[in-house]
Amino acid sequence: MESNKITYYKTPIGTAKIVGDETGISSISVIDEQIETSKKIPACLKECVQQLDEYFKGTRTEFTVKLNAKGTEFQQKVWNELLNVPFGKTKTYLEQSKQLGDVKAIRAVASANGKNPIWILIPCHRIIGSNGSLTGYAGGIWRKKWLLEHENPSTQQSLF
């Protein structure tokens, strides 16, 4: 059995800790501590780092790396649904619950989003409150705001 490899990649909003093996990426989390970016990236993580790099440079809107997120059957369903939210778009927790077939499951859906182990590639940052608020985000609300603005930059520039 393949053992997990780890690499650290510096992003504009913190250092990403990427974990995975030949079966796919199992975790990407953002850490606040200053950690040295990995000099040597394990082969099984190179494509992920490259795609994240392209995403942050604004040249990639979709990810094609293999994912291997571990979670309950319900969490997997929620995370798979997140993959259908297009780049630059948002959905509400309520819309996500409806798409999963149970409008009453909104709290469970929100909880599963909060347990999403693969930052950015499974885009839970694209899920917002029904009133448009940037509710809970494991990486911090400021990062959620940054990611949404990165994916959908305002075309109207401020005059002042």
C-alpha positions in Angstrom: 0.0 0.0 0.0 1.2 3.4 -1.0 2.1 5.7 1.9 1.0 9.3 1.9 3.4 12.0 0.7 3.3 15.6 1.9 4.4 18.8 0.3 4.1 22.4 1.3 3.2 25.0 -1.3 3.0 28.8 -0.7 -0.2 30.5 -1.9 -1.2 34.2 -1.8 -3.4 33.3 1.2 -1.2 31.0 3.2 0.8 27.8 2.9 -1.0 24.8 1.6 -0.2 21.4 3.1 -0.9 18.9 0.3 -1.2 15.2 1.2 -1.7 12.3 -1.2 -0.4 9.3 -2.9 -0.8 7.4 -6.3 -4.5 7.0 -5.6 -5.1 10.8 -5.4 -5.1 13.8 -3.2 -6.5 13.1 0.2 -6.1 16.4 1.9 -5.2 20.1 1.2 -5.3 22.4 4.1 -4.1 25.9 4.7 -1.8 26.6 7.6 -0.9 29.9 9.1 2.5 29.0 10.4 5.5 30.1 8.3 6.7 26.8 6.8 9.3 26.5 4.2 7.9 25.6 0.8 9.0 22.1 -0.2 12.1 22.1 -2.5 11.4 18.6 -3.8 7.8 17.7 -4.6 6.9 14.0 -4.5 5.9 12.9 -8.1 2.4 12.0 -7.0 1.8 15.6 -5.9 3.5 17.5 -8.7 0.4 17.8 -10.9 -1.6 19.1 -7.9 1.0 21.8 -7.1 1.1 22.8 -10.8 -2.7 23.1 -11.1 -2.9 25.1 -7.8 -0.1 27.4 -9.2 -2.1 27.9 -12.4 -5.3 28.6 -10.4 -3.6 31.3 -8.3 -2.0 32.8 -11.4 -5.5 33.1 -12.9 -4.9 30.6 -15.8 -6.9 27.6 -14.5 -10.6 27.4 -13.7 -10.9 23.6 -13.4 -8.9 20.9 -11.6 -8.3 17.5 -13.1 -6.1 15.9 -10.4 -7.4 12.6 -8.9 -9.1 13.1 -5.6 -9.2 10.6 -2.7 -11.1 12.4 0.0 -12.0 10.2 3.0 -15.4 10.7 4.6 -18.8 9.2 5.3 -21.1 8.3 2.5 -23.1 11.5 3.2 -20.0 13.7 3.2 -18.8 12.2 -0.1 -22.2 13.0 -1.6 -22.0 16.6 -0.4 -18.4 17.0 -1.6 -19.3 15.5 -5.0 -22.1 18.1 -5.3 -19.5 20.9 -4.6 -17.6 19.8 -7.7 -20.6 20.8 -9.7 -20.4 24.5 -8.6 -18.7 26.2 -11.5 -15.7 28.5 -11.2 -16.8 32.1 -10.5 -20.2 31.1 -9.3 -21.7 30.6 -5.9 -24.6 28.5 -4.4 -26.3 28.8 -1.1 -26.4 26.0 1.5 -30.1 25.8 0.9 -29.7 25.3 -2.9 -27.0 22.6 -2.2 -29.4 20.8 0.3 -32.2 20.9 -2.4 -29.9 19.4 -5.0 -29.0 16.6 -2.6 -32.7 16.0 -2.2 -33.4 17.1 1.3 -34.1 20.7 2.1 -34.1 19.9 5.9 -30.5 18.6 5.7 -29.1 22.1 5.5 -27.2 21.9 8.8 -25.8 18.5 7.9 -24.8 19.8 4.5 -23.1 22.8 6.1 -21.3 20.5 8.6 -20.1 18.3 5.7 -18.8 21.3 3.8 -16.9 22.3 7.0 -15.3 18.9 7.1 -14.2 19.1 3.4 -10.6 17.8 3.5 -9.5 19.1 0.1 -9.2 22.9 0.2 -10.0 24.8 -3.1 -10.1 21.6 -5.3 -13.4 20.7 -3.7 -14.8 24.3 -3.7 -16.7 24.7 -0.5 -15.7 28.4 -0.6 -18.3 28.8 -3.3 -21.2 28.0 -0.9 -22.7 31.1 0.9 -25.6 31.9 3.1 -29.0 32.4 1.7 -28.7 36.1 2.4 -25.5 36.3 0.5 -23.3 36.3 3.6 -19.9 34.6 3.6 -20.9 32.2 6.5 -18.4 29.9 8.1 -15.2 28.8 6.3 -12.6 26.6 7.9 -9.8 28.6 6.4 -11.2 31.9 7.7 -13.8 34.2 6.2 -11.1 36.5 4.8 -9.8 33.6 2.7 -13.2 32.7 1.4 -13.7 36.3 0.4 -10.3 36.4 -1.3 -11.0 33.1 -3.2 -14.5 34.4 -4.4 -13.0 37.7 -5.5 -10.1 35.9 -7.2 -12.6 33.7 -9.2 -15.0 36.6 -10.0 -13.0 39.8 -10.0 -15.2 42.9 -10.2 -15.1 44.5 -13.6 -16.1 47.9 -12.2 -12.9 49.6 -10.9 -13.3 52.1 -8.1 -12.8 55.7 -9.3 -11.5 56.8 -5.9 
